[in-house]
Amino acid sequence: MIITYALTFAIGCYCLGLLFNLWRIARGPTTADRILALDTMVINLIAILVLYGISRSTQIYYEAAMLVAMVGFVSTVAYSRFILRGDIIE
């Protein structure tokens, strides 16, 4: 019973964090701020997926979290390389 309230509260906090990240992506003063907000957004999404998987007692959300983590890492590296060098593939 109390775990349901704790999971709901935690999911709500991470969703609020996602909204703050969206605000930073939209109004970030520099490109580095936008990249950092995008990476933090991926981390918050992974946490939401794991918490939702715990609340639903299923393992499919853990696999989805792993996929989001891999794609998020690659996209952050690719976006950073594009900003620094102007191309992704050398």
N, C-alpha and C positions, 0 to 999 in steps of 0.2 A: 504494500500500500504506500509506504513512504518513498519507496524507490520510484514509483510512478511520478510522484511530485518532484522528486529530485531530477529525474530524467527530463521531465517537461520544463523545469526551470533551466536546466543546462542547455537544452535545445533552443529555448527562447533566447538565452544569453548569446549563444553562437549565431543565431539568426540576426540579432541586433548587431553583432560584430560584422556580419556580412553586409548589413546596410551601411555601416560606417566605412567599410572597405569600398563599397560602390561610390560613396560620397568622395572618398579620397581619389578614386580612379577618375571621377568626373572633374574634380576641382584641384587635383594635385598640381602644385606649382612647377614641379620638374618631372621629367620622364622617369627618373630613378624612383620618385615617390609612387608613380603609377605602377612600375614593375614590382615594387615591394608590396603595394596593396594587392596586386593580382596574386602574388605568391601567398600572402597571408589569407586571401580569399580562398585559395585552394586548400590551405590547412584547415580553415574553419569548415569548409564543405566536407572534408574528410572526417572531422570530429562529429559533425551532424549525422553523417551516414553511419558512423560507428554507434553513436548513441541511439539512433533510430533502430538499428539492428538489435541492440540490446533490449529496447523497449518492445519490439515485435518478436523477439526470441527466434530470429532466423539468421542464417549465415550468409545469405545472398548479398546483404548490404556490406559485409566485410570484403567480399570480392569486388564489389563496386568501389569501395573506398581504396582498395589497392590499385584498381585501374585509374581512378582519379589521381592518385598520388603519382603514378608513373607518367601520365599525360601532363599533369601539372608541372612536374620537374622538367620535362622536355620542353614544354612551352615557355617556361621561365628562362631556361638557358637559351633557347632559340630567339626569344624576344630581346634578351640582353645582348646577344651577339649581333643581332640586327641593328640595335641602337649604337653599339660600339664600332662596328665595322662596315655597316651598310649592306652586308649580305650575310646569309646564313650558311651557305655551302661554299667552301673555298675552292 
